[in-house]
Structures are given as structure tokens and as C-alpha cells.
Amino acid sequence: MKEYELAVIFDASLEEEKIEQEIEKQTTLLEKENCEIVKIDKWGVKKLAYPIKKQENGFYVFIYFNGTSKVIPEINHVNRINDLVLRHMVVKSEEQ
């Protein structure tokens, strides 16, 4: 299994409870695909480098997990159709 990092930027106007629900959706999807969640890092609201969907700020979350590359297309699909996700990206972590 390889180590991956999922970066998600949520709409900053969401309430904390809604953001927690969205993070839970992400982790549930990963666990359903037999991935091991290593760490969830919430950076909070940060100013975006440029406006995305007319938003100036976003709520940044990083999810580190171990899994196979088969989960990546599913993550991309789910996040593309989610209106609350401004941007997302999955990258393979550097070998330690």
C-alpha cells in the first residue's frame, strides 16, 4: 500500500458541523475502499490565491491515508460532483 495525501478545500461559509460531515464522507469513502486513515489535518479558513466559484476564502483539510491507486478515480468523481468542495487533489506522498 502506498501513502497518499488528499487535499480538499471546502466552502468557507459552511458551519463547523457541516464541514465535519463532509470530512466524515471523505473518510468513509476511503475506509470503504480498504484504505487506512493515518492523519487528518484541518488548517481552517485561509485566503485563496485567486477566487474559486466566487469565493475568496476556503476551509483547508488534508487527509493522509495508505491505500491503492484504485481509490483515486472514486475520490475524484465524488469531489467533482460535490458543490461544497471548491478544489481537491490527491498526491502520492514522498517515500520516507
C-alpha positions, 0 to 999 in steps of 0.5 A: 500500500502506498501513502497518499495525501488528499487535499480538499478545500471546502466552502468557507461559509459552511458551519463547523458541523457541516464541514465535519460531515463532509470530512466524515464522507471523505473518510468513509469513502476511503475506509470503504475502499480498504484504505487506512486513515493515518492523519487528518489535518484541518488548517481552517479558513485561509485566503485563496490565491485567486477566487474559486466559484466566487469565493475568496476564502476556503476551509483547508483539510488534508487527509493522509491515508495508505491505500491503492491507486484504485481509490483515486478515480472514486475520490475524484468523481465524488469531489467533482460532483460535490458543490461544497468542495471548491478544489481537491487533489490527491498526491502520492506522498514522498517515500520516507 
